[in-house]
């Protein structure tokens, strides 16, 4: 852990970071977003998909577009689209061990919801490592990579931006825009981990946990 002793807070993205993308949870969420739009606007699946993607590109998330264009209550949308089968996410003892080896507090920063994050963490078996979850609701429904959520995250969590480690590439980029230095470590893959100089014991554990990418 030499070179990382000064880090007192570790920041992790959730989806496709603490579990592999091969679990395909986003596929389930994408289908439910389309179904929500279809039901809301009384349109067929193809037109719902077109509107879903148009709002995503214009507003950053389909939710933001639905809030702006159709006054959708955000919690109704979030509850519906995250009502998915989380069973594809496997338990991961090696990741549990890797997280245990990192000193300091650990936070989740996600465009998902707290409820979704808790279900994912419980499936993996790492809930006990994380002190807080900063989700899309905390971000006032403004998604990463907009700069506002990063400012709010930093303010509300009280992190020292020179003494944190991030497994969120967007956070790394945005905190650089805020003219800060950041020691970064990735829990997503051994290739990213090596590139960003993650501690070698964590690299080895993550390689066994996720495999080469």
Sine and cosine of phi, psi and omega as CSV:
sin_phi,cos_phi,sin_psi,cos_psi,sin_omega,cos_omega
0.00,0.00,0.20,0.98,0.02,-1.00
-0.86,0.51,0.67,-0.75,-0.02,-1.00
1.00,-0.01,-0.17,0.99,0.00,-1.00
-0.86,-0.51,0.10,0.99,-0.05,-1.00
-0.90,0.44,-0.44,0.90,-0.04,-1.00
-0.98,0.19,-0.20,0.98,-0.05,-1.00
-0.98,0.17,0.86,-0.52,0.01,-1.00
-0.94,-0.33,-0.09,1.00,0.02,-1.00
-0.63,-0.78,0.75,-0.66,0.04,-1.00
-0.92,-0.39,0.75,-0.66,-0.10,-1.00
-0.90,-0.44,0.83,-0.56,-0.06,-1.00
-0.84,-0.54,0.70,-0.72,0.30,-0.96
-0.95,0.31,0.20,-0.98,-0.06,-1.00
-0.95,-0.30,-0.94,0.35,-0.17,-0.99
-0.94,0.33,0.75,-0.67,-0.02,-1.00
0.89,0.47,0.32,0.95,0.07,-1.00
-0.83,-0.55,-0.82,0.57,0.05,-1.00
-1.00,0.09,-0.17,0.99,0.16,-0.99
-0.65,-0.76,0.42,-0.91,-0.08,-1.00
-0.96,0.29,0.52,-0.85,0.01,-1.00
-0.88,0.48,-0.37,0.93,0.00,-1.00
-0.89,0.45,-0.24,0.97,0.09,-1.00
-0.93,0.37,-0.41,0.91,0.13,-0.99
0.86,0.51,0.62,0.79,0.08,-1.00
-0.91,0.42,-0.58,0.82,0.00,-1.00
-0.88,0.48,-0.53,0.85,0.03,-1.00
-0.88,0.48,-0.68,0.73,0.04,-1.00
-0.90,0.44,-0.70,0.71,-0.01,-1.00
-0.90,0.45,-0.65,0.76,0.00,-1.00
-0.87,0.49,-0.68,0.73,0.02,-1.00
-0.89,0.46,-0.66,0.75,-0.03,-1.00
-0.95,0.31,-0.53,0.85,0.10,-1.00
-0.88,0.47,-0.72,0.69,0.03,-1.00
-0.86,0.51,-0.67,0.75,0.01,-1.00
-0.91,0.41,-0.62,0.78,0.02,-1.00
-0.89,0.45,-0.73,0.69,0.00,-1.00
-0.89,0.45,-0.68,0.73,-0.01,-1.00
-0.87,0.49,-0.72,0.69,-0.01,-1.00
-0.93,0.37,-0.67,0.74,-0.03,-1.00
-0.88,0.48,-0.72,0.70,-0.11,-0.99
-0.99,-0.15,-0.01,1.00,0.00,-1.00
0.82,0.57,0.82,0.57,-0.02,-1.00
-0.76,-0.65,0.25,-0.97,-0.02,-1.00
-0.98,0.21,0.14,-0.99,-0.11,-0.99
-0.89,0.46,-0.62,0.78,-0.03,-1.00
-0.91,0.41,-0.70,0.71,0.01,-1.00
-0.93,0.37,-0.59,0.81,0.05,-1.00
-0.89,0.46,-0.67,0.75,0.02,-1.00
-0.89,0.46,-0.66,0.75,0.01,-1.00
-0.88,0.47,-0.71,0.70,0.00,-1.00
-0.93,0.38,-0.66,0.75,0.03,-1.00
-0.82,0.57,-0.76,0.65,-0.04,-1.00
-0.95,0.30,-0.57,0.82,0.03,-1.00
-0.89,0.45,-0.69,0.73,0.02,-1.00
-0.92,0.39,-0.62,0.79,0.01,-1.00
-0.85,0.52,-0.73,0.68,-0.05,-1.00
-0.96,0.28,-0.51,0.86,-0.02,-1.00
-0.99,0.13,-0.60,0.80,-0.14,-0.99
-0.92,-0.38,-0.14,0.99,-0.02,-1.00
0.99,-0.12,-0.54,0.84,0.14,-0.99
-0.58,-0.82,0.44,-0.90,0.11,-0.99
-0.88,0.48,-0.63,0.78,0.01,-1.00
-0.83,0.56,-0.72,0.69,-0.03,-1.00
-0.88,0.48,-0.64,0.77,0.05,-1.00
-0.90,0.43,-0.67,0.74,0.01,-1.00
-0.92,0.39,-0.58,0.81,0.06,-1.00
-0.92,0.40,-0.67,0.75,-0.06,-1.00
-0.96,0.27,-0.65,0.76,-0.13,-0.99
-1.00,-0.08,-0.42,0.91,-0.14,-0.99
-0.72,-0.70,0.15,0.99,0.06,-1.00
0.81,0.59,0.63,0.78,0.03,-1.00
-0.93,0.38,0.67,-0.74,0.11,-0.99
-0.96,0.28,0.89,-0.46,-0.17,-0.99
-0.87,0.49,-0.61,0.80,-0.05,-1.00
-0.91,0.40,-0.54,0.84,0.06,-1.00
-0.88,0.48,-0.71,0.70,0.01,-1.00
-0.90,0.44,-0.76,0.65,-0.07,-1.00
-0.90,0.44,-0.66,0.75,0.03,-1.00
-0.89,0.46,-0.65,0.76,-0.05,-1.00
-0.94,0.35,-0.77,0.64,-0.14,-0.99
-0.96,0.28,-0.39,0.92,0.02,-1.00
-1.00,-0.08,0.10,0.99,0.07,-1.00
-0.99,0.12,0.97,0.24,-0.13,-0.99
-0.82,-0.57,0.11,-0.99,0.07,-1.00
-1.00,0.06,0.93,-0.36,-0.01,-1.00
-1.00,0.01,0.02,1.00,-0.09,-1.00
-0.89,0.45,-0.38,0.92,0.07,-1.00
-0.90,0.44,-0.31,0.95,0.01,-1.00
-0.98,0.18,0.89,-0.46,-0.07,-1.00
-1.00,0.05,0.37,-0.93,0.19,-0.98
-0.89,0.46,0.50,-0.87,-0.09,-1.00
-0.60,-0.80,1.00,0.02,-0.03,-1.00
-0.92,0.40,-0.56,0.83,0.00,-1.00
-0.91,0.41,-0.63,0.77,0.07,-1.00
-0.92,0.40,-0.63,0.78,0.07,-1.00
-0.83,0.56,-0.71,0.70,0.01,-1.00
-0.92,0.40,-0.63,0.77,0.00,-1.00
-0.90,0.44,-0.69,0.73,0.02,-1.00
-0.91,0.41,-0.61,0.80,0.03,-1.00
-0.88,0.47,-0.52,0.86,-0.04,-1.00
-0.97,0.24,-0.25,0.97,0.00,-1.00
-1.00,0.02,0.87,-0.50,0.02,-1.00
-0.97,0.26,0.42,-0.91,0.07,-1.00
0.99,-0.10,0.11,-0.99,-0.02,-1.00
-0.97,0.23,0.36,-0.93,-0.05,-1.00
-0.76,-0.66,0.74,-0.67,-0.06,-1.00
-0.83,-0.56,0.51,-0.86,0.13,-0.99
-0.97,-0.23,0.73,-0.68,0.05,-1.00
-0.80,-0.60,0.95,-0.31,-0.21,-0.98
-0.66,-0.75,0.47,-0.88,0.16,-0.99
-0.99,0.11,-0.04,1.00,0.09,-1.00
-1.00,0.09,-0.35,-0.94,0.00,-1.00
-0.94,-0.35,0.29,-0.96,0.06,-1.00
-0.87,0.49,-0.69,0.73,-0.01,-1.00
-0.87,0.50,-0.73,0.69,0.04,-1.00
-0.87,0.48,-0.70,0.71,-0.02,-1.00
-0.88,0.47,-0.68,0.73,0.00,-1.00
-0.89,0.45,-0.62,0.79,0.03,-1.00
-0.91,0.41,-0.66,0.75,0.03,-1.00
-0.90,0.43,-0.74,0.67,-0.03,-1.00
-0.88,0.47,-0.61,0.79,0.03,-1.00
-0.91,0.41,-0.64,0.77,0.03,-1.00
-0.89,0.46,-0.67,0.74,-0.02,-1.00
-0.95,0.32,-0.54,0.84,-0.05,-1.00
1.00,-0.03,0.51,0.86,-0.07,-1.00
-0.81,-0.59,0.26,0.97,-0.05,-1.00
-0.80,0.60,-0.65,0.76,-0.12,-0.99
-0.91,0.42,-0.25,0.97,-0.02,-1.00
-0.98,0.18,-0.36,0.93,-0.22,-0.98
-0.95,-0.30,0.82,-0.57,-0.05,-1.00
-0.99,0.13,-0.45,0.89,-0.04,-1.00
-0.40,-0.91,0.42,-0.91,0.04,-1.00
-0.81,-0.59,0.87,-0.50,0.03,-1.00
-0.97,-0.23,0.93,-0.36,-0.16,-0.99
-0.92,-0.40,-0.16,-0.99,-0.05,-1.00
-0.90,0.43,-0.46,0.89,0.06,-1.00
-0.94,0.34,-0.72,0.70,0.08,-1.00
-0.85,0.53,-0.51,0.86,-0.02,-1.00
-0.99,0.11,0.19,0.98,-0.03,-1.00
0.86,0.50,0.54,0.84,0.05,-1.00
0.91,0.40,0.30,0.95,0.10,-0.99
-0.99,-0.16,0.87,-0.49,-0.12,-0.99
-0.99,0.12,0.45,-0.89,0.32,-0.95
-0.86,0.51,0.57,-0.82,0.22,0.97
-0.99,-0.16,0.41,0.91,0.11,-0.99
-0.85,0.53,0.52,-0.86,-0.11,-0.99
-0.95,0.30,-0.48,0.88,-0.06,-1.00
-0.84,0.55,-0.75,0.67,0.01,-1.00
-0.86,0.52,-0.54,0.84,0.01,-1.00
-0.94,0.35,-0.67,0.74,0.04,-1.00
-0.88,0.47,-0.69,0.72,-0.02,-1.00
-0.92,0.38,-0.65,0.76,0.03,-1.00
-0.86,0.51,-0.74,0.67,-0.02,-1.00
-0.90,0.44,-0.67,0.74,-0.01,-1.00
-0.92,0.40,-0.69,0.73,-0.11,-0.99
-0.98,0.20,-0.48,0.88,-0.01,-1.00
-1.00,-0.01,-0.25,0.97,0.04,-1.00
0.92,0.40,0.47,0.88,-0.03,-1.00
-0.97,0.25,0.48,-0.88,0.16,-0.99
-1.00,0.00,0.92,-0.40,-0.13,-0.99
-0.93,0.37,-0.15,0.99,0.10,-1.00
-1.00,-0.07,-0.16,0.99,-0.09,-1.00
-0.81,-0.58,0.59,0.81,0.06,-1.00
-0.81,-0.59,0.39,-0.92,0.08,-1.00
-0.88,-0.48,0.67,-0.74,-0.11,-0.99
-0.83,-0.55,0.70,-0.71,0.18,-0.98
-0.95,-0.32,0.62,0.78,0.01,-1.00
-0.70,-0.71,0.95,-0.31,-0.06,-1.00
-0.87,0.49,-0.60,0.80,0.02,-1.00
-0.90,0.45,-0.65,0.76,0.00,-1.00
-0.89,0.45,-0.66,0.75,0.05,-1.00
-0.84,0.54,-0.74,0.68,-0.02,-1.00
-0.91,0.42,-0.69,0.73,-0.07,-1.00
-0.94,0.33,-0.61,0.79,0.03,-1.00
-0.94,0.35,-0.46,0.89,0.13,-0.99
-0.91,0.42,-0.61,0.79,0.05,-1.00
-0.89,0.45,-0.46,0.89,0.04,-1.00
-1.00,0.09,0.21,0.98,0.09,-1.00
0.88,0.48,0.72,0.69,0.06,-1.00
-0.83,-0.55,0.35,-0.93,0.13,-0.99
-0.99,-0.12,0.49,-0.87,-0.04,-1.00
-0.53,-0.85,0.74,-0.68,0.14,-0.99
-1.00,0.04,0.85,-0.52,-0.16,-0.99
-0.93,-0.37,0.62,-0.78,0.14,-0.99
-0.67,-0.75,0.63,-0.78,-0.02,-1.00
-0.95,-0.32,0.70,-0.71,0.14,-0.99
-0.98,-0.22,0.29,0.96,-0.08,-1.00
-1.00,-0.02,-0.68,0.73,-0.04,-1.00
-0.34,-0.94,0.39,-0.92,-0.04,-1.00
-0.94,0.35,-0.48,0.88,0.00,-1.00
-0.93,0.37,-0.70,0.71,0.07,-1.00
-0.92,0.40,-0.64,0.77,-0.02,-1.00
-0.86,0.52,-0.72,0.69,0.00,-1.00
-0.91,0.41,-0.66,0.75,-0.03,-1.00
-0.88,0.48,-0.60,0.80,-0.07,-1.00
-0.99,-0.11,0.17,0.99,0.12,-0.99
0.89,0.46,0.72,0.70,0.12,-0.99
-0.91,0.41,0.51,-0.86,0.04,-1.00
-0.79,0.61,0.68,-0.73,-0.11,-0.99
-0.86,0.51,-0.61,0.79,0.05,-1.00
-0.86,0.50,-0.56,0.83,0.03,-1.00
-0.96,0.30,-0.63,0.78,0.06,-1.00
-0.83,0.56,-0.73,0.68,-0.05,-1.00
-0.90,0.43,-0.68,0.74,-0.01,-1.00
-0.91,0.41,-0.67,0.74,-0.01,-1.00
-0.93,0.37,-0.55,0.84,0.04,-1.00
-0.90,0.43,-0.66,0.75,0.04,-1.00
-0.94,0.35,-0.55,0.83,-0.08,-1.00
-0.96,0.28,-0.73,0.69,-0.10,-0.99
-0.96,-0.29,-0.37,0.93,-0.07,-1.00
0.99,0.12,0.14,-0.99,-0.01,-1.00
-0.92,0.39,0.48,-0.88,0.02,-1.00
-0.80,-0.59,0.00,0.00,0.00,0.00
